[in-house]
Amino acid sequence: MLVFIIAKIVFMLACREGHAFTVGDIYDVVAHGLTLDLSTALYFFIIPFLISMTSVWIRIPKWLTYGYFILISLAFSLAFVADTSLYPFWGFKLDASCLQYLETPTEAVASVSTGYLVVRLIAFCFIVAMISGGYYWLTKKQINLICPARQANILSRLTKTALHLIMIPAIIIGIRGGIGESTTNIGQVYYSQDQFLNHSAVNPVFSFLYSLGHQIGDTSEYEFFSDDECREIVERVYTTESINTDTLLNTRQPDILIILLESAGEQFASVMPYLQQLKQEGISFSRCYANSWRTDRGTVSALSGYPTFPSLSVMKMPEKSRTLPSIAGSLQHKGYQTTYLYGGDINFTNMRSYLVSTGWEQLFSMDDFSIREQHTGQWGVRDDITFKRLSQLIQSHHQSQHHYLIGYSTLSSHEPWDVPTKTNADEALNAFAYLDQCLKDFIEPLRQTPAWQNLLIVMLADHGINYRDIDMQKPLQKNHIPMVWVGGAVKAPRQIDKLCNQSDLAATLLNQLGLPHSEFSFSRDVLSSSYSYPTAVNNYYNAQWIADSTGNILYDFDAHHFVVNECSDADRLLRVSKAILQTTTNDLKQR
């Protein structure tokens, strides 16, 4: 832990050019990084711990422990030097992407001088000597505690073994970062809008090891066509131009609230009458489909206009998610204040890292509620409580007289469906009826406030779910989600019946505000005349579903067969689906 803390301070001082910070910032970086440091330290503590426990019964040679200390001294020193040296060039923490340069070391060092390399080599040797020397000094007298002579007293050996076993749960909890839903991840140390401070708090050893387990991997199975052929197939699918777009709003600068409704697919429309009422008085995108089947994936699609992938989550890959455009980032550049509210653990699936990296300035999560409120639901603070906080945020932002964007994720309409009301015998239906009532209790009073006049509320589900007879075998029903725009900023009620994805929100919304959206390569302006080939895509478990005007198919890339084929020209649509997957995967790989 001491080594990790010192490394943070050295990193900040060595990479300070272009990054202003104070002594207080150094303290904050160290404090916020402690949980990640502890988890990393405990990972590397496992081997000495097992040696210690084994040595109670069997004599363990001391060189084994010293050898391990030297090994991790080399590994840590290499990580610290590489991280500090590469950061000024890369702008992000050490991760597994550096391994690709080992194949061509000459090219990798071509941009730096010999003196630069010599200084780094000297620093590496010095750090190795310091760490390994420190380990030796600390353990030369205490080594017998780790590798003692075999104990003659059986009771003493049993006692020592029992003490070791008692420690195991504490080690496991420390490694995973607590007993909550989320496990230790890079995003949990993000605390500032200054990315340099966030990066400084990240443990480079953990960052490297974490990225190893969250790589794209071999994507050769998605290489179906030549680059030219692939480009020709998808050129009509993803168009970034907005041409002759209809105007849906009565202002170019509305205040904006985006609500992601947990699991609230159209399959639950029958128990959400208030949402159906809002569709009639606002703008309803009646043929909108979710991009994926999980919240982390759906959130990225909705807020960044980015596609999802069959076997990985971009939100869990900080080195990739930080490169994404976002609605928040675009509006922040136009002077909007950006705030996100989530009643659960915002560290879950690296959500904090993604939000901070993509322009959300102020984050509120379960930690910002009372202890009693934090335990009102299985996943955190239940929706009626967070909706009240949302109302307060809107009034506060309205009084500041700055334009604002607020993002909000509900969470109570999720298994185990623990909600405080009982209006339906079916637990799932009851949870969605509760969500609908929460929407009503939130929106109706809001109509009576001055904040309503310039407000645009965008509501859409993050994904659909398997429920009763609707499952992956019925993707057209499962993936269908509501997307509704209401508020004083809406010009007139309207139904948009074009086939689209939730990822099309970004381009469609930004063009309504008169803002460019060319960086959102996979988000289409649904209202533009350039949107000439309406499609919707959804994927999961190495399978991809796609729909267009000719029907829809679900294709399993492991089994290489159609799971669902309701299309008059399935082979053509499968080519489009494969080309989309190849294009999006290559884009992610290159980020």
ABEGO torsion letter per residue (X at the ends): XAAAAAAAAAAAAAAABGBBBBAAAAAAAAAAAAAAAAAAAAAAAAAAAAAAAAAAABBBBAAAAAAAAAAAAAAAAAAAAAAAAAAAAAGBBBBAAAAAAAABAAAAAAABBAAAAAAAAAAAAAAAAAAAAAAAAAAAAAAAAABBBBBABAAAAAAAAAAAAAAAAAAAAAAAGEABABBBBAAAABABABAAAAAAABBAAAAAAAAAAABAEBAAAABABBAAAAAAAAAAABBABBBGBBBABABABBBBBBBBBBGBBAAAAAABAAAAAAAAABBBBAABBBABABAAAAAAAAAAGBBBBAABBAAABAAAAAABBBAAAAAAAAGBBBBBBBABBAABGGAAAAAAAAGBABBBBAAABBAAAAAABAAEBBAAAAAAAAAAAAAAAAAAGBBBBBBBBBAABBOAGBBABBABABAAAAAAAAAAAAAAAAAAAAAABAAAAABBBBBBBABBBBBEABBAABAAAAABBBBBBBEAABABBBBBABBBBAAAAAAAAAAAAGBBAAABAABBBAABAABABBBBBBBBGGBBBBBBAAEBBBBBAAAGBBABBBBABAAAAAAAAAAAAAAAAAAAAAX
